[in-house]
Amino acid sequence: MVGLHPANDGSKDHFLFLHLAKVLPPLGIAVARFDRRRMDGGDDVPFDLQAGDAMRVVEALERDSRIDPARIGLWGYSQGAWAAPLAASRSSKIAFLVLLASTGVSPSEQMLYGTAKQARIAGFGDDAAGRIVAVRRVVDEHRRGRLTLAQAQAAVDSIRGEPFFEHAWTPATLAGRDLTWRDMDFDPEPIFAGVRVPTLLFYGEDDEWSPIDASIATWRRAAERAGNRDVTIVRLAGTGHEPTVGATGRIEDITPEYERTLVSWLRRTMLAS
């Protein structure tokens, strides 16, 4: 199984990767971990490149005599759960997918949802959340080339002095910054509809960054279009964006339901393949 990274951590040593490396090899399932490539200026790596890099790892594994090339799958978390289905929709070499917090709306829409929810979690009300969303919409329209820098900066300035500004996740000063975001309007539904392999989806019941109900609905529509009857959706009680209790980022706090379901599903899927 090849792991694909969340947006905020491109390391091969992300704690969820280390958990896979601890749990799966004793079962005879190899785990491939790698550091995500870096972009000049620290920009996000385009999903297209992430998918391509994942396939290069898959191709390297196919040449390893210890690996069954017919049973190589992808595991993706958060941003990686956009890139992994993209790779699987393009290649017949992917045997299965395991995805955590697989968001079924565009990255732009996901950030509107996530920043508003972060503001509410921090104790700010609906008014603050609504103002953040309104500002982000203006900045996104500037990114798309539809509004001027001055219009985007005026929107940012309207909340820059507010105590909730940090939750807007936008620079205070936009001039001189590269605001390009190639994947901001990435539409995941047709990509999900191109997935025709067994897929296991995990969602935290209180995801603080992604709209899980909308995401699950997207996957269900896409699976119907694809005729893919092997899509399993698991909602993890007591968890959020990551499958831990308390969002601690620690292996020891991973919910047992995640590990138990992952192991049993992989055993069933890999034995059947």
Beta strands, then each sheet from edge to edge (+ up, - down):
strand 1: 2-4
strand 2: 74-77
strand 3: 97-100
strand 4: 199-204
strand 5: 231-236
sheet 1: 1+ 2+ 3+ 4+ 5+
end
